[in-house]
Amino acid sequence: MRDEYSIYVHIPFCKARCGYCAFSSSTDLSLQWRYFDKLFREIEYYSDKTKPIRTVYIGGGTPSVADTKFIDELFARLRRFFDLSSVEEATAECNPESASADVLNCFKSNGVNRLSFGLQSVNDPTLKKIGRLHTYADFISALKRAFDLGFDNINADLIIGLPERHSDFVHSVRTAAELPLAHVSVYALELHQGTPLYSALNGKSPFDDDEQADMYDEAAEILTEHDFCRYEISNFAKEGRQCKHNLHYWREGRYFAFGAAASGFVDDVRFTDPWSIQDYLSTPVEHMRDGTREKISRSEEANEFAMLGLRLESGVSLSEFHKRFGIRFDDFFTAADGLIARGFLAVDGDRVKVPSDKFYVVNSILAELWQDD
């Protein structure tokens, strides 16, 4: 995985900020000229045609709100300065209200073969409460446009814990499961101080941890019944439709990253671009990553390899861990035997994994397993 690379590009523009959003984003579309000019210069400055690129992910923000001329030029620059000849999957994030035929055609003509829609809920009152601009009907229209243009690898995001009834969430999952989607992602709502939804809910989720765990289990059961296979804690896919880009992350692969707040991992060095758009625009390209470069030690890499791998249904290969780091998994992670004895980890042949009924508490398990230097 060290020899293969992915590319992530952050496009931070949105028509409106969602009530829960704490990402680097802006509704000021007049900044597009300046932003893309800096983005193109960053791509050229950090170019590298020696590493084969397997996946590309255009995220945001909302990439589908960007002017198509910028998207065309973005892909032209990526092709010029990186080796995209072996790309297997190229994903673009979309919101239903901005996924016009022109935008989808632009993505298609530039090699995008996977779309990820921010659906969040099929319930219009919920969508309105959280500041989404689309309705469920808008999503269905966008989905039909995508299919008509030849896209058949499409994801929809759903969120657990929105300000709605438990039954509303279940309705969203059942509805999404019956659509001709290839992939469904199910995330828990994160409330961030300073966001409108945090204020509206007084910083408290509408559901406690046990209720959210039950909702997650219900979602997993419904999606499984409809032939979606869970391959990562929050991600479910039809056969052969797992997101290759995200699998590359979870298998601790390497990746280039460009744009405000984008984080990359090249060779053994991690870095993050300036978080705010204004800081990104004002920072010279050659100093974009000053102060954020961090060389990862072998011990840190072993931790990350395991922590990311244990988010996967398939878990971590014990023999691969030993081959890669020269130490047995349970010798490196001194808490592993205790977690196994208590049923929070399980060994299945050559693999160690989090049992399916413990997936919702995986973060607590990983926190206990983590081995400090």
Backbone torsions as a table, in degrees:
resi	resn	phi	psi	omega
1	MET	NA	-21.1	179.2
2	ARG	-70.4	-24.4	-176.5
3	ASP	-88.5	-12.3	179.1
4	GLU	-110.8	144.8	-174.0
5	TYR	-128.4	155.4	171.0
6	SER	-118.1	167.9	175.0
7	ILE	-129.2	131.0	172.3
8	TYR	-115.4	134.5	176.3
9	VAL	-126.0	128.4	-178.6
10	HIS	-99.5	122.5	174.5
11	ILE	-113.5	107.6	-164.7
12	PRO	-89.8	13.8	-173.2
13	PHE	-94.9	142.5	177.9
14	CYS	-140.7	154.1	173.5
15	LYS	-70.4	-33.2	177.3
16	ALA	-155.1	151.1	178.0
17	ARG	-86.8	131.9	176.8
18	CYS	-67.7	156.4	-175.2
19	GLY	-64.6	-20.1	-178.0
20	TYR	-105.4	0.4	-168.9
21	CYS	-73.6	129.5	173.4
22	ALA	-125.9	16.2	179.6
23	PHE	-79.2	168.6	172.7
24	SER	-75.7	104.8	-177.6
25	SER	-152.7	163.8	-179.1
26	SER	-150.3	145.7	175.2
27	THR	-96.4	3.3	-179.3
28	ASP	-87.9	88.4	-176.4
29	LEU	-69.6	-11.8	177.3
30	SER	-68.2	-13.4	179.1
31	LEU	-82.0	-3.6	-175.2
32	GLN	-56.5	-45.5	-178.5
33	TRP	-55.4	-51.2	-177.8
34	ARG	-66.4	-41.7	-176.4
35	TYR	-64.8	-49.2	-177.3
36	PHE	-68.8	-32.8	175.2
37	ASP	-59.9	-45.1	178.4
38	LYS	-67.5	-41.0	179.0
39	LEU	-59.6	-44.1	-179.9
40	PHE	-64.5	-38.6	178.7
41	ARG	-68.9	-35.8	177.0
42	GLU	-64.7	-44.0	179.4
43	ILE	-59.4	-42.7	179.8
44	GLU	-67.8	-42.9	-175.5
45	TYR	-63.9	-38.4	-177.0
46	TYR	-102.6	25.4	-177.4
47	SER	-63.3	152.0	179.6
48	ASP	-161.2	106.9	-179.0
49	LYS	-95.5	9.0	-177.6
50	THR	-90.0	-12.1	-175.4
51	LYS	-113.9	121.5	-178.8
52	PRO	-67.1	134.1	179.4
53	ILE	-97.1	126.1	-178.6
54	ARG	-100.5	-32.9	180.0
55	THR	-139.9	151.9	175.4
56	VAL	-129.5	138.3	179.5
57	TYR	-133.4	119.9	177.0
58	ILE	-103.1	107.7	-174.7
59	GLY	-119.6	-177.1	-176.4
60	GLY	-162.2	-158.2	20.2
61	GLY	54.6	-162.4	179.7
62	THR	-135.3	92.5	-178.8
63	PRO	-55.2	-28.5	-177.0
64	SER	-72.0	-7.3	175.7
65	VAL	-89.6	-13.1	-177.8
66	ALA	-70.0	146.8	175.4
67	ASP	-59.4	137.3	-175.0
68	THR	-63.2	-26.3	178.9
69	LYS	-63.1	-32.9	178.5
70	PHE	-73.5	-37.2	177.8
71	ILE	-64.8	-44.0	177.2
72	ASP	-57.6	-46.1	-178.1
73	GLU	-69.4	-34.6	177.4
74	LEU	-58.0	-49.9	-179.0
75	PHE	-68.0	-34.0	176.1
76	ALA	-61.0	-42.2	179.0
77	ARG	-67.1	-42.4	179.2
78	LEU	-61.5	-41.1	178.8
79	ARG	-66.6	-33.2	-177.8
80	ARG	-72.9	-37.3	-170.0
81	PHE	-108.8	-2.0	176.7
82	PHE	-137.7	159.1	179.4
83	ASP	-88.5	97.3	-179.5
84	LEU	-97.5	11.6	-174.8
85	SER	-65.6	-20.8	-177.5
86	SER	-111.1	17.1	-178.9
87	VAL	-63.6	126.8	179.7
88	GLU	-99.1	-28.0	-175.7
89	GLU	-146.8	130.6	175.2
90	ALA	-130.5	118.6	-174.7
91	THR	-110.0	142.5	170.7
92	ALA	-128.0	133.0	175.0
93	GLU	-80.6	144.3	-179.0
94	CYS	-139.5	154.2	163.8
95	ASN	-110.8	145.5	-173.6
96	PRO	-55.4	-39.1	-173.9
97	GLU	-73.1	-16.3	-178.7
98	SER	-112.8	3.1	-178.6
99	ALA	-87.2	67.7	179.9
100	SER	-74.2	167.3	177.5
101	ALA	-60.7	-38.3	179.2
102	ASP	-63.1	-44.3	179.8
103	VAL	-64.7	-47.1	-179.1
104	LEU	-64.5	-38.2	175.3
105	ASN	-61.8	-39.7	177.8
106	CYS	-61.1	-48.2	177.4
107	PHE	-58.2	-47.7	-176.8
108	LYS	-59.5	-44.7	-177.0
109	SER	-68.4	-18.8	179.0
110	ASN	-98.7	12.3	173.6
111	GLY	93.0	3.9	176.3
112	VAL	-67.0	127.3	-179.7
113	ASN	-124.7	9.7	177.5
114	ARG	-145.8	134.1	177.8
115	LEU	-116.7	144.6	175.8
116	SER	-126.3	112.4	-177.7
117	PHE	-95.2	135.7	172.3
118	GLY	-83.9	83.0	178.9
119	LEU	-79.4	-53.5	177.5
120	GLN	73.0	-45.8	-180.0
121	SER	-160.1	153.3	174.2
122	VAL	-97.5	1.9	-175.8
123	ASN	-97.4	113.9	-175.1
124	ASP	-58.7	-41.4	178.1
125	PRO	-60.3	-37.7	177.9
126	THR	-65.8	-45.4	179.6
127	LEU	-58.2	-40.3	179.0
128	LYS	-65.8	-41.4	-179.6
129	LYS	-60.6	-35.5	-174.8
130	ILE	-95.5	6.2	173.1
131	GLY	84.0	18.1	175.9
132	ARG	-77.1	146.6	-177.7
133	LEU	-90.4	-15.9	-175.4
134	HIS	-98.1	161.7	169.1
135	THR	-107.3	170.5	176.6
136	TYR	-62.6	-36.5	177.6
137	ALA	-61.8	-36.8	177.0
138	ASP	-62.2	-40.2	178.9
139	PHE	-63.7	-44.8	-179.8
140	ILE	-61.4	-40.1	177.9
141	SER	-63.6	-44.0	179.2
142	ALA	-64.6	-39.5	179.2
143	LEU	-62.8	-42.7	178.7
144	LYS	-63.9	-42.1	177.5
145	ARG	-59.1	-43.1	-179.0
146	ALA	-62.9	-45.6	178.6
147	PHE	-63.3	-41.6	-179.8
148	ASP	-61.1	-29.0	-179.8
149	LEU	-89.4	0.5	174.4
150	GLY	102.5	0.5	175.6
151	PHE	-74.5	131.0	176.8
152	ASP	-132.0	2.0	177.8
153	ASN	-114.5	90.1	-169.8
154	ILE	-128.1	133.0	176.9
155	ASN	-107.3	150.8	169.3
156	ALA	-129.7	134.5	176.8
157	ASP	-89.5	140.5	171.3
158	LEU	-127.2	154.0	-178.0
159	ILE	-123.9	130.3	172.8
160	ILE	-85.3	137.4	171.7
161	GLY	95.0	14.4	176.5
162	LEU	-70.9	162.4	179.9
163	PRO	-73.1	81.5	180.0
164	GLU	-156.7	177.1	178.0
165	ARG	-78.5	156.2	175.3
166	HIS	-52.9	-44.6	-178.1
167	SER	-64.3	-29.3	177.4
168	ASP	-65.2	-42.1	178.3
169	PHE	-63.7	-45.1	179.8
170	VAL	-60.3	-39.0	176.8
171	HIS	-61.1	-40.7	177.6
172	SER	-60.9	-45.2	-178.8
173	VAL	-64.8	-46.1	-179.7
174	ARG	-61.2	-41.5	-179.5
175	THR	-65.0	-46.6	179.6
176	ALA	-63.3	-38.9	-178.1
177	ALA	-63.1	-27.2	-177.5
178	GLU	-90.6	-5.5	177.8
179	LEU	-82.5	159.7	-179.8
180	PRO	-79.2	53.8	178.9
181	LEU	-91.0	152.5	176.3
182	ALA	-94.1	-16.8	-169.0
183	HIS	-157.7	141.1	174.1
184	VAL	-134.0	131.0	175.2
185	SER	-108.6	136.6	-178.1
186	VAL	-125.6	109.1	-176.7
187	TYR	-112.6	151.2	173.3
188	ALA	-84.3	139.0	177.4
189	LEU	-61.4	131.9	172.5
190	GLU	-110.8	123.8	179.3
191	LEU	-95.2	121.4	-178.5
192	HIS	-111.9	129.8	179.7
193	GLN	-56.9	136.2	-179.9
194	GLY	98.6	-10.8	177.3
195	THR	-89.9	152.8	-179.8
196	PRO	-57.8	-38.7	-178.1
197	LEU	-69.3	-34.3	176.2
198	TYR	-59.5	-45.3	179.5
199	SER	-66.0	-42.5	-177.8
200	ALA	-64.0	-31.9	-177.9
201	LEU	-101.7	9.4	-178.6
202	ASN	53.6	34.3	175.7
203	GLY	72.9	11.2	-175.6
204	LYS	-122.5	130.9	178.4
205	SER	-63.7	145.9	177.0
206	PRO	-64.9	-15.9	-177.3
207	PHE	-130.6	142.1	177.7
208	ASP	-78.9	176.4	-174.3
209	ASP	-60.4	-41.0	-179.1
210	ASP	-65.3	-40.7	178.7
211	GLU	-64.8	-41.4	179.0
212	GLN	-66.5	-36.6	176.9
213	ALA	-63.1	-41.5	177.6
214	ASP	-63.4	-40.6	179.0
215	MET	-64.0	-41.0	177.7
216	TYR	-62.2	-45.8	179.9
217	ASP	-61.6	-40.1	177.6
218	GLU	-63.1	-43.8	179.2
219	ALA	-60.2	-45.1	-179.9
220	ALA	-61.5	-40.7	-179.4
221	GLU	-66.1	-44.6	-179.3
222	ILE	-63.8	-46.5	-178.0
223	LEU	-65.3	-38.7	177.4
224	THR	-62.8	-40.1	178.2
225	GLU	-61.3	-24.9	-179.3
226	HIS	-103.6	26.6	172.6
227	ASP	69.8	22.8	169.2
228	PHE	-92.6	127.0	179.5
229	CYS	-97.2	126.8	175.2
230	ARG	-75.3	122.8	178.6
231	TYR	-117.9	-11.4	175.3
232	GLU	-148.7	158.7	-170.0
233	ILE	-50.4	-37.4	-176.0
234	SER	-110.0	6.2	-169.2
235	ASN	-129.9	133.5	-175.0
236	PHE	-130.7	134.5	-175.4
237	ALA	-139.7	148.8	168.1
238	LYS	-67.5	163.9	-175.0
239	GLU	-54.8	127.1	177.5
240	GLY	78.6	4.8	-175.6
241	ARG	-112.8	21.3	173.9
242	GLN	-60.1	146.7	179.8
243	CYS	-73.6	111.5	-176.6
244	LYS	-66.7	-33.7	-179.4
245	HIS	-64.7	-48.7	-179.0
246	ASN	-69.3	-34.2	174.7
247	LEU	-60.5	-35.8	177.3
248	HIS	-61.4	-41.6	175.2
249	TYR	-61.1	-50.9	-172.5
250	TRP	-69.2	-18.8	175.1
251	ARG	-95.7	15.0	176.3
252	GLU	60.5	42.9	175.0
253	GLY	-78.1	177.2	-178.5
254	ARG	-104.3	152.2	-176.3
255	TYR	-158.0	142.7	171.0
256	PHE	-83.7	153.5	178.7
257	ALA	-146.0	140.6	-176.7
258	PHE	-139.1	142.1	176.8
259	GLY	111.0	166.2	-178.2
260	ALA	-55.3	131.1	176.1
261	ALA	69.5	3.5	-179.3
262	ALA	-72.7	137.1	178.5
263	SER	-114.9	135.1	-179.3
264	GLY	-125.2	172.5	-178.3
265	PHE	-147.2	95.8	-175.1
266	VAL	-115.2	129.0	-171.1
267	ASP	56.1	-116.5	177.4
268	ASP	-118.1	26.4	-176.7
269	VAL	-119.3	127.5	173.8
270	ARG	-97.2	151.1	178.3
271	PHE	-154.3	161.0	176.8
272	THR	-139.5	132.1	176.0
273	ASP	-73.5	161.5	177.7
274	PRO	-50.9	139.0	-171.3
275	TRP	-72.1	-51.9	-175.5
276	SER	-79.6	152.8	179.1
277	ILE	-62.3	-41.5	-179.2
278	GLN	-63.5	-42.3	177.3
279	ASP	-64.7	-39.2	178.2
280	TYR	-61.3	-44.8	-178.5
281	LEU	-67.5	-32.6	-174.4
282	SER	-89.3	-9.0	-177.8
283	THR	-91.6	126.5	176.6
284	PRO	-57.8	141.9	-176.5
285	VAL	-53.9	-41.3	-176.7
286	GLU	-68.8	-14.3	178.4
287	HIS	-113.4	12.0	-175.0
288	MET	-54.8	-36.3	-172.2
289	ARG	-111.9	11.0	177.9
290	ASP	-58.1	135.4	175.6
291	GLY	83.6	-7.7	-179.6
292	THR	-114.8	-9.7	-179.4
293	ARG	-68.8	131.6	-179.7
294	GLU	-138.9	117.0	177.6
295	LYS	-77.9	127.1	-176.5
296	ILE	-85.5	126.5	178.4
297	SER	-76.3	166.3	178.5
298	ARG	-62.8	-36.6	178.5
299	SER	-65.5	-44.5	177.9
300	GLU	-63.8	-38.9	179.2
301	GLU	-64.7	-39.7	178.5
302	ALA	-62.8	-43.5	176.3
303	ASN	-58.6	-49.2	-175.6
304	GLU	-66.8	-39.6	178.8
305	PHE	-57.9	-43.6	-179.4
306	ALA	-74.4	-43.4	-177.0
307	MET	-63.1	-40.1	179.1
308	LEU	-72.3	-43.6	-177.9
309	GLY	-64.1	-33.7	-178.7
310	LEU	-74.3	-8.9	170.9
311	ARG	-76.1	-15.4	-179.0
312	LEU	-87.8	146.2	176.6
313	GLU	-57.8	-34.4	-178.0
314	SER	-78.7	-15.1	177.5
315	GLY	72.2	-150.6	-173.6
316	VAL	-119.7	135.5	175.6
317	SER	-75.4	122.7	-179.7
318	LEU	-67.3	-39.2	-179.9
319	SER	-69.1	-38.1	178.5
320	GLU	-66.7	-39.1	177.6
321	PHE	-60.3	-46.4	-178.6
322	HIS	-64.7	-42.3	179.8
323	LYS	-64.4	-39.2	-175.0
324	ARG	-76.8	-35.8	-171.6
325	PHE	-117.7	-3.9	174.6
326	GLY	71.1	24.0	180.0
327	ILE	-151.6	146.6	177.2
328	ARG	-67.2	147.6	-178.7
329	PHE	-56.1	-47.4	-176.0
330	ASP	-76.7	-15.5	172.6
331	ASP	-79.8	-36.2	178.2
332	PHE	-74.2	-46.3	-179.4
333	PHE	-98.0	94.9	-174.0
334	THR	-67.8	-17.5	179.0
335	ALA	-87.8	-5.0	-172.7
336	ALA	-62.1	-46.1	-177.3
337	ASP	-61.0	-40.4	179.3
338	GLY	-65.9	-39.8	178.2
339	LEU	-66.2	-35.9	176.8
340	ILE	-66.3	-44.9	-179.1
341	ALA	-61.9	-31.7	-179.2
342	ARG	-90.6	0.8	175.5
343	GLY	84.8	12.8	179.9
344	PHE	-92.9	-14.7	168.9
345	LEU	-131.4	153.5	178.2
346	ALA	-137.1	144.6	176.2
347	VAL	-105.8	126.5	180.0
348	ASP	-128.1	95.5	-175.8
349	GLY	64.2	-119.4	-177.9
350	ASP	-88.6	3.4	-172.1
351	ARG	-120.6	143.4	171.9
352	VAL	-111.3	136.9	-173.8
353	LYS	-148.9	166.1	173.0
354	VAL	-87.9	125.9	178.8
355	PRO	-57.6	149.5	-175.2
356	SER	-57.6	-36.2	-177.2
357	ASP	-78.9	-1.1	178.6
358	LYS	-112.9	5.5	-173.9
359	PHE	-60.7	-34.7	-174.4
360	TYR	-71.2	-17.5	178.6
361	VAL	-108.3	24.6	-175.7
362	VAL	-59.6	-35.2	-178.7
363	ASN	-63.0	-38.2	177.3
364	SER	-67.0	-38.3	178.4
365	ILE	-64.2	-44.5	-178.7
366	LEU	-66.9	-35.4	178.7
367	ALA	-63.8	-37.2	179.3
368	GLU	-74.1	-32.5	-177.3
369	LEU	-76.1	-33.3	-173.5
370	TRP	-46.4	131.6	-178.0
371	GLN	-104.5	109.8	176.6
372	ASP	-71.0	147.6	177.3
373	ASP	-65.7	NA	NA
